[in-house]
Amino acid sequence: MADDLPKIAVWDPDEVSILVARGTPTGELMREVAAILTIDLGAPASVDDRFVCFCGALLELPDELAALVAVDSSCEPV
């Protein structure tokens, strides 16, 4: 995660990583990362909440981000 990014998530091809703006709502972040993977990198769209690499392998989120996703997906709408 990084401070002062121009967008929610930014793909850095030199680092082969995606930087994420600290404090971004989880739902927005997941949509932005999915768009980077599918549009920018050509990954196939996943059929569930997991991300897929352009090579077809499942991607593992860093622990800090995976914990946010787990908390967000466990919340029931009111």
Buried (B, 14 or more C-beta within 10 A) or exposed (E): BEEEBEEBBBBEEEEEEBBBBEEBEBEEBBEBBBBBBBEEBEBEEBEEEEBBEEEEEEEEBEEEBEEBBEEBEEEEEE
